[in-house]
């Protein structure tokens, strides 16, 4: 039960710690990276770790399939609307959407583990 409660507050802790890290080292003043950009890695790690703890099976392949489909949708959207591919805007949009999808996927996994 303690592990499930920690899993519930894990993204909040990660975002707060990364935010403190950015403030302490003044990363925003010399870099374009933002807090969600770095927190995404830790949330993806949390998806793998907690899914293995709760189900003895990694949910990471399902997450990768979802973000791959989102990447294809963004790519086709750029190609059909703009008639060109802008790598910079693609990576920025894709990575920010990956953060939100990872957060939603993580919380869906935790809620499902509470229901079990």
N, C-alpha and C positions, 0 to 999 in steps of 0.2 A: 504494500500500500504506500509506503514511503517513496518507493521508486516511481510510482504513478503520480504522486504529488510533485516530486522533483521534475518529472517529465512535463507536467503541466506548467511549471514556472520556468523551465529551462530556456525557452526563447526570450523571455523577459530578462532573465539574468544575462544571457548572451548579449542582447542589445544594449543593456546598461553597461556591461563591462567593456564592450567595444566602443561605446560612446565615451566612457572615461578614458580609454586608451587613446582615442582620437584627440580628446581635449588635452591630455597630459603631454603628448608629443606634438601637438599643434599640426596635425597631419593635413587638416583642411586648408591651411595657409599655403602649402606648396604642392598639393596633389588634388586631382579631381576625384579621388576615391571618397565615398561617403560611408556612413555607418552600415547601411543595408548591404553594401557591396562586400564587406568583410564578414558581416554576420551571416550571410548566406552560406558560406563554407561551414560554419559551426552548426547551423541548423541542418544542413545536409548530413553532416556527421551524426547529429542527434537522431535524424530519421533512421540511419543505419543502426546505430547503437540501441536505441529504444525499441525498434521493431524486432531486433534479434532477442532482446530481453523479454518482450511481451509475447512474441509468437514463435520464436526459434526459427524465423524465416526473415530474410532481409526484404524490406519494402523498397529498397533502392532501385531495383530494375523497373518497378512500376512507376516510380517517380521519374526516372530517366526517360521512359516512354512518353510520359505526359509532357515533359519539357521539350522533348524532341518534336512532338506534334505542334506545340506552341511555336517552336522555332521555325518549323515549316510554314505555319500560318503567317508568321511575321514576314518570312521571306517572300511568299507568294503575294502578300499584301503590298510589299514594296515593289515587287516586279510588275504587278498589274496596275497599281495606282500611279507609281512614279516612273515606270518604264526603265528604272535603273536600280542598281543595288548599292546602297551606301553602308559599308561595313561598320563604320563608327556608330551610326545611329542604330543599326541592327544589334550590335553587341550591347550597347547601353540599354536599349529597350528590352532585349532578351534577358539580360542579367537582372534588371529590376523586376521584370515579371517572374523570373525564377525565384527571387526572394519572396514575393507574395504567394506564389504557388507552393514553395517549400513550407512557408508558415501555415498555409491552409492545410496542406497535406499532413504536416506534423500534428496539428491540432485535431484533424480528423482521425488520425491514428491513435492519439491519446484518448479521444472520446470513445472510440470503438473499444479500446482496452478497458475503459471504465465500465462499459456496458456488459462486457463479458463476465 
